[in-house]
């Protein structure tokens, strides 16, 4: 989960997901769904690579003035 949807945050998340999936797959011995959670959808050309090439899913969230977090796009996972 990232607090920004800027390019650096997206690239950091991609790296983290890519590295941490290896031991998770070895330990669980089952398919892993990788989900990038960011406040806003990435730029279209990056989102296309994330979805089509990397096979990651993307979910977004928002935080209201009271600090409550709402997740969006979970039905697409």
Secondary structure per residue as TSV (DSSP state, phi and psi in degrees):
chain	resnum	aa	ss	phi	psi
A	1	X	-	360.0	128.6
A	2	X	-	-114.1	151.1
A	3	X	S	-92.9	-1.4
A	4	X	-	-141.7	154.4
A	5	X	-	-108.0	17.4
A	6	X	S	-69.1	165.1
A	7	X	H	-57.4	-43.5
A	8	X	H	-60.8	-42.7
A	9	X	H	-65.3	-39.8
A	10	X	H	-64.0	-47.3
A	11	X	H	-63.3	-38.6
A	12	X	H	-62.6	-44.4
A	13	X	H	-62.6	-42.3
A	14	X	H	-59.7	-44.9
A	15	X	H	-62.5	-44.5
A	16	X	H	-63.4	-45.2
A	17	X	H	-63.0	-40.1
A	18	X	H	-66.3	-39.2
A	19	X	H	-75.2	-45.8
A	20	X	H	-76.6	-15.5
A	21	X	H	-71.4	-28.1
A	22	X	H	-60.7	-55.9
A	23	X	H	-67.5	-29.4
A	24	X	H	-64.9	-43.2
A	25	X	H	-64.0	-42.0
A	26	X	H	-64.1	-40.3
A	27	X	H	-76.0	-44.4
A	28	X	H	-84.0	-26.1
A	29	X	-	57.0	37.7
A	30	X	S	-150.2	163.2
A	31	X	-	-60.3	145.6
A	32	X	-	-115.5	132.5
A	33	X	-	-96.3	118.8
A	34	X	-	-96.1	126.9
A	35	X	E	-124.6	124.0
A	36	X	E	-91.4	121.2
A	37	X	E	-113.0	115.7
A	38	X	E	-138.3	161.2
A	39	X	S	-68.9	-28.8
A	40	X	S	-138.9	154.2
A	41	X	-	-60.7	141.5
A	42	X	-	-65.0	165.1
A	43	X	-	-55.4	148.4
A	44	X	H	-54.4	-46.6
A	45	X	H	-64.7	-32.9
A	46	X	H	-75.5	-41.0
A	47	X	H	-60.6	-38.0
A	48	X	H	-63.1	-43.3
A	49	X	I	-65.3	-43.5
A	50	X	I	-58.0	-46.3
A	51	X	I	-77.9	-47.3
A	52	X	I	-87.0	-36.4
A	53	X	I	-95.9	-46.5
A	54	X	S	-86.5	-19.2
A	55	X	-	64.6	27.9
A	56	X	-	-86.2	155.7
A	57	X	E	-105.2	156.9
A	58	X	E	-124.7	132.0
A	59	X	E	-126.9	149.7
A	60	X	E	-115.9	166.4
A	61	X	E	-146.7	164.2
A	62	X	E	-139.5	157.0
A	63	X	E	-123.9	123.6
A	64	X	-	-82.8	177.9
A	65	X	T	-62.3	-23.9
A	66	X	T	-86.3	-3.8
A	67	X	-	91.1	7.6
A	68	X	-	-76.9	134.7
A	69	X	E	-99.7	132.3
A	70	X	E	-120.9	129.9
A	71	X	E	-97.0	142.3
A	72	X	E	-122.6	160.9
A	73	X	S	68.6	12.7
A	74	X	G	-66.5	-26.7
A	75	X	G	-66.7	-17.4
A	76	X	G	-86.1	-6.4
A	77	X	-	-78.9	360.0
